[in-house]
Amino acid sequence: MKTQGQLEAEISEAMTRFEKEYMGRGPTETVTYLVDDMVLVRLQGVLTPAEKQLVGGAGAARGILLVKQMRTELVEGARLLLEAVIHGITHCHVLSMHTDISTARGERLLIFILDGKPEYADPKSPPSS
């Protein structure tokens, strides 16, 4: 059985791979936290150069809305894939997924609510034989 840290690292790797393959650009950093029945994924450095232009130039308010809308629709379109990835790692079903992106920081949050708390080994306990 894997430890909590191993599960978190595996989810981070899978989310980084998703961003690279599906969104076309990987994050500069990905961190995952398992908290009870939730998986929180924080991806930093996800904006493309074109998105940075949209949110930083003239008409930034409209650009921010466009980037948020486009990113939300892309992630929603991949919902089943993301849920399958989380299920494959945690062995829990995803009840809901929530996401938002900060165009100011170039950071995305993904939160998955599971049907239970994932099981993982306590790294302090001796391995069972």
JONOR-V349987 format. One record per backbone hydrogen bond with DSSP energy under -1.0 kcal/mol. NH is the residue of the N-H (numbers start at 1). CO is the residue of the C=O. If there is no record, write none. Layout:
# JONOR-V349987
nh->NH co->CO
nh->NH co->CO
This chain:
# JONOR-V349987
nh->7 co->3
nh->8 co->4
nh->9 co->5
nh->10 co->6
nh->11 co->7
nh->12 co->8
nh->13 co->9
nh->14 co->10
nh->15 co->11
nh->16 co->12
nh->17 co->13
nh->18 co->14
nh->19 co->15
nh->20 co->16
nh->21 co->17
nh->22 co->18
nh->23 co->18
nh->25 co->19
nh->28 co->44
nh->29 co->44
nh->31 co->42
nh->33 co->40
nh->35 co->38
nh->38 co->35
nh->39 co->112
nh->40 co->33
nh->41 co->110
nh->42 co->31
nh->43 co->108
nh->44 co->29
nh->45 co->106
nh->46 co->106
nh->52 co->48
nh->53 co->49
nh->54 co->50
nh->55 co->51
nh->56 co->52
nh->57 co->53
nh->63 co->59
nh->64 co->60
nh->65 co->61
nh->66 co->62
nh->67 co->63
nh->68 co->64
nh->69 co->65
nh->70 co->66
nh->71 co->67
nh->72 co->68
nh->73 co->69
nh->74 co->70
nh->75 co->71
nh->76 co->72
nh->77 co->73
nh->79 co->76
nh->82 co->78
nh->83 co->79
nh->84 co->80
nh->85 co->81
nh->86 co->82
nh->87 co->83
nh->88 co->84
nh->89 co->85
nh->90 co->86
nh->91 co->87
nh->95 co->113
nh->96 co->113
nh->98 co->111
nh->100 co->109
nh->102 co->107
nh->106 co->102
nh->107 co->102
nh->108 co->43
nh->109 co->100
nh->110 co->41
nh->111 co->98
nh->112 co->39
nh->113 co->96
nh->114 co->37
nh->115 co->93
nh->121 co->2
nh->125 co->122
